């Protein structure tokens, strides 16, 4: 049983939060896409903050977050390929690279 209500089936997820590590990867994957936006740094920062805030307020579940991260990684990899950035082949292909803090 999940929670204290006996009428609530076990298949309904109650906890709608993601781990700090997953949140970090989500933010980085959004930043990776933002770097390809035309315009200045202010626009890229605004896009990153707005999308991150909207997604975090939506109460994403772990599996939903994983699907979004996968899509963002594929999109940024495709953008690297389209801009003739050779890193799409080796450095970034199908993963998010976090900088050490």
N, C-alpha and C positions, 0 to 999 in steps of 0.2 A: 504494500500500500504506500502511496506517495502522499505526503502531507498528513493531515488529521481527519480528512473527510473520507469516510468509507465508500462514498458514492463516486469518488474520483478514480477512474481506472488507472492501472499502472502504466499504460502506454502514453499518457499525457505528460509531456515534460513540464516540470514545475520550474526548475532553475533555468533562467534564460540569461545566462551570462557566459562570457568567454574568459579564458585564462589570460593572465598578463602577457605570457609569451605569445599567444595567438593574437592578442590585441596589437602587440609590437610588430608582428609580421604583417597584419592587415594594414597598419599605418604605413609601413615601408612599401608594401605593394602599391598603395595609392600614390605615394611619393614617386615611385618609379614610373607610373603612368603620367603624372603631372609634369615631369621633366620634359615631356615631348609636346606640351601645349605651346602654341604660339603666344607671343606676348612677353611681358616682363615677369620678373620674379614675384611681384606682388600678385599677379593673376594666378600663378602656379601655387603660391602659398594659400591664397583664398580658396582655390579649388580643393586643395588638400584638406584644409580645415573644414570646409563645408561638407565634403563627402564623408570624412571621418566622423564628424559630429552626427550627421544624419544616420549613418550606419550604426553607430554606437547607441543612439537613442532608440533605434528600432527594436532593440532587444533580441539581437541575433543569437541563434543557437550555434553550438560548435560546428555541426555539419553544414549549416548554411554559411558560416564564416569560411569554412574550408573550400566550399564551392566558389565563393566570391574571390578568395585569394587565388585559387587556380585560374579563374577567368582573368583576373588582373595580371597575373604572371604571363599568361598566354598573350594578352593584349600588349603588354610592354615588350615582350619578346618579339612580337610581330612588328611593333613600331621601331625597335632597334634594327630589325631586318630591313624594313622599308626605308630607313634613313641611312642604310649602308654601314651601320655600326657593326664591326666584326665580332663584338662581344656576344652577340646573340647566339653564336655557335658554341661557345665554350663557357664563358664566365657566367652567363645568366640563364641559360636554357633550362626552363621548367623549375626554377626555384627563386626564392627571394634571398638576397644576400644582405644580412644585417651587419652594419658596421659595429665594431667593438666600441663600447662606451668607456 
